[in-house]
Amino acid sequence: MSTGQLFFGLLFLAIGLSSLTNVDVFRYVWPVIFIFIGIRILIGRRIFSRRTHGISELHQDEINEVSIFSGTGKRVTSTGFTGGKAVAIFSGTELDLSGAKIKGKTAQLQLVAIYGGIKLIVPKGWRVFSEGTGILGGFANHTTGASDSSPKLTVTGAAIFGGVEIVN
């Protein structure tokens, strides 16, 4: 069970108990939340989440990743990569495309980070064009140049209170 599932589960439990009894359960919600956060900080996140260690491999030609309240790491090894979408909400995502090959000459990837971050790693031989928007966040392309005949990756999206970083 992830931290987000635990939080929302306890919230709905409090709403249900408050509806069934005449006890004001919400009087205790904020102290319980602060106690939970304090224990999480002192003991560590590993007890409260089921984060996987390491990066898992994807052999798909198209990425479709959503990460909410937990981190993910994916290494794409497709030989016919076409693009896809990745969304990180209150979490972090790392996409490693260094072992992928673009199908044809171009691919398009849409990245959205809301109160979280996405790190995209691309091969050194790719031309990367970023057309992302940062709203109280950052959308940065730190890749080095490539030749005009290199495969082209266009990255679009937004970083809202978060960040998207593209590196090679």
N, C-alpha and C positions, 0 to 999 in steps of 0.2 A: 504494500500500500504506500503510495507516495504521500508527501506532505500535503499536497493540494487535496487529495482524496480524503485524507484524515481531517483536514480543516473543514471542508464542506460537509463531510459526514457528521462531524460534531455540531456544526451550525444547524443542519436540518434536524438533528436529534434534539437540540435545544428548542427549536421552533415547535416541534411535535410535543415535547414535554410541557412547554408553556401553554399550548393549546388544550392539552388534556387536564392539566391541573390549574389551580388558582395561584400557583407559585410563580413569581416573576423570575424566570430562569435567566433572562437577559441581564439581570443585575450581576450575575456571576460570569457572564461571557467574557468581558474584557479582562478581569483578573486571570481567568483560565488561559486566555490567549497569551498574556504577558508571561505567565508561568511556563507555558509550553515553549515560547520563544527563548526564555532564559535557559531552560533545560537543554534545548537544542544547541544553543551557543556553547554551553559548558561541556556537554558530552560529545557533541559533534553530529554532523548531518548523517553520517553513515548508519546510525541506528534508526533514523526516521525515514530513510528513503531506500529505494531499491535500485539505485544507480548502478549501471553496469560499469565494470572496469575495462578500460581499453576501448578500442574502436572496432565496430563491426563492419564487415564488408558488404557492399551492394554490387550486384552484377547486372542491375537493371539499366536500361538505356535512358530512363527518365526518373528523376528524383521527385518524391512526394513525401516530405517530412514535416511533421508537426510535433513540437515539443512544448509542453505546458507544465510549469513547476518542476521540471526535471531536465537534466542535461543529456544530450545525445552526441555520439561521435560516429560518423560514417565515412568509410573509405570506398570510393566508387572506382570499380575496375572494369567498367564497360568499354567495349571497343567500338560501340556505336552510340555514344552519348549524344542526346538531343537537347537536354536541358531539364527543366522542371521547376518545382516550387519548394521553398522551405520557410517555415514560420516558427519563431521562438517567442513565447510569451512567458515572462517571468522565469526565463531559463537560458541556458547556453547551448549552442549547437556548433559543432565543428564538422565541416564537409571537406574531405580531402579528395580532390580530383586529380592528384598528381599521377595516378596510374590509369586515368581514363583517356580515351581517344574520341574526338568529335566526329560524328557521322557527317560526312560532307564537309562544308567549309564553315558553317555557323551553327551555334547553339544559343539558346536563350534561357536564362535562369532568373527566377523572381525570388527575392529574399525579403522577408519582413521580420523585424525584431521590435517587439513591444516590451519595454521594461526588461530587456534581455540582450543577448548578443549572439551574432553569427560570425564565425571565422571561416572564410572560404580559401582553400589552398589550391592553386592551379599550377599546371606545369609551366616551366620557364619559356617554352616555345609558343605559348598561346598569346594572342592579342586580346586584351580584356577592356571592354568599354563599359563603364558604370554610369547608369542614369538613375541613381537612387537619390532619395531626399531624406535629409536628417531633420527631424522636428524635435528640438531639445535633445538631440542625439547626434551621432555621426555616421556617415556613410563614406568610407574611405577606400580608395583603390591604390595600393602600394606596390603594384606589379611593375616589373621592368619591361621596357619596350621589346617588341618582337618585329620580325619582318612583315611586310605587307602580304606575303603569300602564306603566312601562318594561319592556323585555324582561329576563328573569331568567336569569342564568348561575350554576349551582351548580358549584363547584370542589371536588372531593374528592381525597384522596391522602395522600402522606407525603413527608417530606424526612428522609432518614436520612444523617447526616454530610454534609448538603448543604442546599440552600435552594430554596424556591419563592417567588417574588415576583409579586404581581398589581398592576399599575398601570394608570392610564388617562391 
